[in-house]
Amino acid sequence: MTTKQMEKRLSRRTIMALMIIGLAVVIVFTVTPWNIMPTQVTEDVTVIAVTEYGCVGESQYGTSVVVPECNLQVGDTVSATFYIPSMELNGYYDRLQDRVDIVQP
């Protein structure tokens, strides 16, 4: 009674599929989409202009915010709710800049 052992090898399609899946996983963890998704922020902003659409203020993140139905004057403070990318809150940009500074001569 003899048994034949067949040597099994992965096909090229299987190897390519595994490589593509691996690359996709690396890209997802490198790009980190959770840093791009918007986060709702509420903060007090100082009114810098009054328009027909409401008051315009600038947040501490440098974002211009329009507060509708606002009848304040320039220089007053108003509470505003707006969305900004998560990376501005968690310091992701700062960490990227630190890495670039290390690499540049």
C-alpha positions in Angstrom: 0.0 0.0 0.0 1.7 3.1 -1.2 0.4 6.6 -0.6 1.2 9.4 -2.9 1.8 12.8 -1.4 1.0 15.6 -3.6 2.8 18.8 -3.1 0.3 21.7 -3.0 1.4 25.2 -4.0 -0.5 28.4 -3.8 -1.6 29.7 -7.2 -0.5 33.1 -8.4 -4.0 34.5 -8.0 -4.0 33.5 -4.4 -0.6 35.1 -3.7 -1.7 38.3 -5.5 -4.9 38.4 -3.6 -3.1 38.0 -0.3 -0.6 40.8 -1.3 -3.5 43.1 -2.2 -5.3 42.4 1.1 -2.1 43.0 3.0 -1.5 46.3 1.2 -5.0 47.4 1.8 -4.6 46.7 5.6 -1.3 48.7 5.7 -2.9 51.6 3.8 -5.9 51.7 6.1 -3.7 51.9 9.2 -1.3 54.4 7.6 -4.0 56.8 6.3 -6.1 56.4 9.5 -9.5 57.4 8.2 -10.6 58.1 11.8 -8.4 61.2 11.7 -10.2 62.5 8.7 -13.7 62.0 9.9 -15.3 65.2 11.2 -15.8 65.8 14.9 -18.4 68.2 16.3 -16.9 71.0 18.5 -18.7 73.6 20.5 -16.7 76.7 21.6 -17.0 80.4 22.3 -16.0 82.4 19.3 -15.5 86.2 18.9 -17.7 87.8 16.3 -15.5 89.3 13.5 -18.3 90.2 11.1 -22.1 90.4 10.9 -23.7 89.4 7.6 -27.2 88.7 6.3 -26.7 85.0 7.1 -25.6 85.6 10.8 -22.5 86.4 12.7 -19.1 85.2 11.5 -16.5 84.2 14.1 -13.1 82.5 14.0 -12.4 79.5 16.2 -9.2 78.7 18.0 -8.5 76.2 15.2 -8.6 78.9 12.6 -11.9 77.9 11.2 -14.5 80.5 10.2 -17.8 79.8 11.8 -21.2 81.2 10.8 -23.8 81.4 13.6 -27.2 81.9 12.1 -29.8 84.2 13.6 -27.3 86.1 15.5 -27.8 89.8 16.3 -24.6 90.6 18.2 -22.0 93.2 17.4 -18.4 92.8 16.2 -16.2 91.9 19.2 -19.0 90.1 21.2 -18.6 86.4 22.1 -21.1 83.7 21.0 -21.2 79.9 21.4 -20.9 78.1 18.1 -21.1 74.4 17.2 -19.2 73.3 14.1 -17.4 70.3 12.6 -13.6 70.0 12.1 -11.4 67.0 11.1 -10.4 64.9 14.1 -6.7 65.2 13.2 -6.9 68.9 14.3 -8.0 67.9 17.8 -5.8 64.9 18.4 -2.5 66.4 17.3 -2.1 64.1 14.2 -0.7 67.0 12.1 1.8 67.8 14.8 3.1 64.2 14.9 3.4 64.1 11.1 5.3 67.4 11.2 7.7 66.0 13.8 8.4 63.0 11.6 9.1 65.2 8.6 11.4 67.4 10.7 13.4 64.3 11.8 13.8 63.1 8.2 14.8 66.5 6.6 18.5 67.5 7.0 
